[in-house]
Amino acid sequence: MELSLMQIIGYVASIIIAVSMTMSSIVKFRWINLVGAITFSTYGFIIGAYPVGFLNGFIVAADIYYLYLIYSKKEIFEILEVRSENKYMIRFLDFYNKDIQKHFPGFSYKPEMNTLSFLVLRNMSVAGIFLAHSINENTLFVGLDYVIAEYRDLKNGKFIYRCLKNRFVENGFTRIVTSGDSEKYVWYLKKIGFRKNNEGLFELNLD
């Protein structure tokens, strides 16, 4: 059975809407849902199904409104340094371990290695965790830079490296390195300025 162009557009719109419902990130959900709603609204008006067109037109307006709120909202970020044996941090790592393993395969917490341990706060909610240790007098290795799904929009990473840069430099570190343990993590590293070096690690120069 051959599908008409309009049927194909309808199926595509349905698939996009379905995909948006699987997003754990509210930002990704809104953007993908917006594309799906625009497609569905267009489809509805073209075939004369005006209730479908108007309903999805309303969804388009709602998505645009909430995206505006998300991007215009002033959020307060803070870095809270904790000790390597901090019980909350250890519980946090245990609670999110399954998700952490997806982005940092084989990660195992070794408190004796930590040079720096930070909780990343976003509007006073714990959004992520940053663990690093020195591998020589001027190089800091990031063992974990994890953000929970709801906050994965690059804001955390940009804040961390901008906020902590002076502190790293004051402690004598001139570069930060880390291994790209997953495709998503590599994408994230490149977005915030890391580049792959001759050692096969991703590096960010601080000078």
N, C-alpha and C positions, 0 to 999 in steps of 0.2 A: 504494500500500500504506500503510495507516494504521499508525502506530507506537503501541504501548501506552505508558502512563505509565512502566512499568518499563524499557522499551526506551529511552525518552527519557532517563531517569535514567542508564542505563548508558552511553549515548553521551556525555552531558554529562560524566560522570565521566572517560571516556576522553579527551575533549578537554582537560579541565583538567589531567590528568596529562601529556598531550602538551605542553601549553603550558609547564608547569613545567620540562620538560626543555630548553626553549629559553632559560631564564634564565641569564645569566652571573653574576648576583649570587647568592651562596649563600643570602642571607637571603630574597630573593624566591622562589628555588627551594623552600626549605623551607616557606614560607607557602602558596604555591600548591599544592605537592605535598600538604601537609596537608589542604587543602580537598578536593582530588581523592581522596585516600585515604579521608577520612571519607565522601564521597559513594559511593565504590566499596564500602566496607565495609558501609554501610547497604543498598546495592543487593544485595550478596551475601547478606546475612542475610534480606532480605525475600523473595527468590526461592528461598531454600533452598540457595544455592550456598555452603555453609559454608567450604570452602577459600578462596574469594574473600573472604568476610567476614573470616575470621581473618587471612589474609595481609595484607590492607589495614589491619586493626586493628593489626597489628604495625607497619606502616609509619607509621600515625598516632602510635603510641607513640614510634617512632624520631624522627620529625619534631619532636614536642614536646620530646623529650630534647635534641636538638641545638639547637633554638631556645632552650631554657633555657641551654645552655652558651654560645651566642652572646651572649645578652643579659646574662648574669651574669659573663661574662669581663671582667676588668679589663684594658683595653688601654692601652698607653703611646703617647701622641702627642707628637711633637716637631716643631718648625719649624727647618729648617736654611737659613739665608740663604746664598745663593751669588751670585757675580758674574754679570753679564749674559752674559759670554762663557764661562761654565762649560761644559766639554766634555760632561760627563755630562748636564746639563740639555738641551743642544742635541740630543744623541743621543736622549734621552727624548722630546723633542718630535717628532723625526723618526720614531721608532719608532711612536708612538701618533697620528701625524698624521691617519690615515684616520678614527679614532674621534673625534679632536678636532674635525675638520671637521663631524661630525654634530651636535655640540653648540654649536660656535662656527664657523658657516659663514664661510669667507673669512679665517679667522685666519692671520696671517703673522707670524712672530717678527721683531721689530725691536729688537735689543738696545740700540740707542742711545736708545730711548724709556723703558727700564725705570728706575723709581725704586726698586722693590722686587722682588726675585726670591727665592722660597722654594720649597724642596722640603718636602712634607709627609710626615713619617715616621710610620708606624704599626707599632709593635713592631719598629722599625728597618728596616722595608721601605718603599720609596718608594711611597706610595699616591697622590700627586698633586703638582700644581705650581700655584703661585699667582704671577701676574705683575701688577704694577700700576704706574701712573705718575701723577704729579701733573699736573692740568690748570690749577690755580691754587694759591694759597698755602694754601687750606684744604680743597681737594677732591681726593680720590684716585680715579682711574678704574681699575677692575679690568678688565684686558684678557683675562685667562685665569684661571679657577678650575676646573681640570680634575682629576678623580679617576678612576682606572682602574676598570673595571667591577666588579671584585671587592669594592671598598670603597665603593660608592655607597649609603650608608645614612644620610646627613645628619650622621653623627658628625664627619666631617672638616670640613665647613663650619662647624658649631657651634663646633668647637675653634678653627679659624682665627680667626674673628671675635671669639671670647671671649679667646683668647690674645693676639691682636695689637692689640686695642682700645686698651690703654694706650699701646702703642708708637706707634700712629697719632696718638693725641691728643698725646703728648709731642712729636711732629714737627709739630704745628700743624694736623693735619687734623681737621675737625669733621664731615665727611660723606664717604661712599663712594658712588660711582655706577658703574653698569655698564649695558650694553645687553642686553636680553633677546633673544639671538640664536636661541633655539629654545624650543619649548614646554616641554621637560624642564628647561631652564635656568631659565625663568621660574617653573616650579613650585618648583624648588629655592630660588630667590631669595625667593619669598614665604614659604616654610617657615622660612627663617632670619631673617625680619624685614624684608626689602626691600619698599618700596612704590613704585609708579610715580608719578613727579612730572610737573609741567607741561611739562617738556622732553622727555617721552617716554622718559626713562631710569628705571632702578630705583635707588632711593636708600635708604641706611641712615644715619641720623643717629647720631653718636657722642657728642653732649653730653646 
